[in-house]
């Protein structure tokens, strides 16, 4: 019996980029903390994610950059 070959799925580059932005558990924890719409200081987001404020700041920058890139398109 011949083996079926399945083509590799094509990923939309925007979906792949978004998935990359969401791939880190710390970024997910930070987004979860912000889902209710309240503003939180970077220190509060860092504590929620279990990371330093400096690391949280870098993660937040990545998320903001991704949001801004999406709104421009």
HELIX and SHEET records of a PDB file:
HELIX    1   1 UNK A   13  UNK A   22  1                                  10    
HELIX    2   2 UNK A   25  UNK A   34  1                                  10    
HELIX    3   3 UNK A   42  UNK A   49  1                                   8    
HELIX    4   4 UNK A   53  UNK A   72  1                                  20    
END                                                                             
